[in-house]
């Protein structure tokens, strides 16, 4: 297993090397500037759209808010709890700063993705509204770019089983075993049943479940985090200073390296940021393409809120709790590090329970959201006839992921590689189609 980890680590280092960092951050920064910082200027306007009265005759399958919750169901998962802890462990506090930067420019990326998804979406043989990078590549860029659309769909079909399935399932199994002593296989069986019950109900049932679970668990997690930060308020300024200073100087990390330099902090900060909010990966627009709306620009505004809430709010809560409680150099990593921080912060074993339940719920919703992403990618490649088989295979993979709970780092590193493979076709498409994004945004300037 150690040799496999070494190979995957090498592949991850290559995949998230300077070229990917430049492409990912460069695309986000380019779109941010071309849009004249629209995501930051229109943040409050974007929130107001969540309560806008909608025309029931608009095309789509689920409400714009439900589309956001479905996308957030897929993004709010182990990255917010285990991923942030891993970034601190390996990249040092500076990695958190680069997570923030990835999210700020990622808001423009997510806005652009959803805008294009709604503009270029199609209706499939069963009447569903389908869209995403493969469709805006095909319909927006022309037939000569179709191999790029096929590449994205292929990477998405495969990657879904890593980042969206097995990573989430093994994180849940590990959390349940640590907090409650549950057997990994028993956890896997329960997850299989729950995921299957929702997944086979299609996008409507997935959206309803996400709309019910995501807001409640996010509010509870933020509430416990704010309580701890209030208890350790005197440590908060120092934690923030350490994060910012380390972002430009590097710092000693707890991950077994001689030191986490600037490049390491940037690499793991960006990788964990993308793993968490998925800006640039091209996944969220698959959900937003199903929204009942005739306005691509409005849905783009709603979509960018997912990145803001996921990373700027939720990931920051996790990072600051770990920092202020002083456990970030304890030698723990992943969800056990976050659980330790909450245990210390709440001065009770309740902390581990809070983290376990939150992680399990977040990961469960991620399993649902990514099942939809993978299914749409598979449908693009093979048509609607593949859907039933894909769903069965997805449910079976949940059990396999839970059984691998002792090899979380292996699956996590593999997910990093697959993230990069998905991002490349999508980022190329965003750059090529940027004139369309700018033109539509200017026509409906707010």
Buried (B, 14 or more C-beta within 10 A) or exposed (E): EEEEBEEBBEBBBEBBEEEBBEBBBEBBBBBBEBBEEBBBEBBEEBBEBEEEEBEEEEEBBBBBBBBBBBBBBBBBBBBBBBBBBBBBBBBBBBBBBBBBBBBBBBBBBBBBBBBBBBBBBEEBEEEBBBBBBBBBBBBBBEEEBEEBBBBBBBBBBBBBBBBBBBBBBBBBBBBBBBBEEBEBEEBBBBBBEBBBEBBBBBBEBBBBBBBEBBBEBBEBBBEBBEEBBEBBEEBBEEBBEBBBBBBEEBBEBBBEEEEBBBEBBBBBBBBBBBBBBBBBBBBBBBBBBBBBBEBBBBBBBBBBBBBBBBBBBBBBBBBBBBBBBEBBBBEBBBBBBBBBBBBBBBEEEEBBBBBBBBBBBBBBBBBBBBBBBBBBBBBBBBEBEBBEEBBEBBBBBBBBBBBBBEBBBBBBBBBBBBBBBBBBBBBBBBBBBBEBBBEBBEEEEE
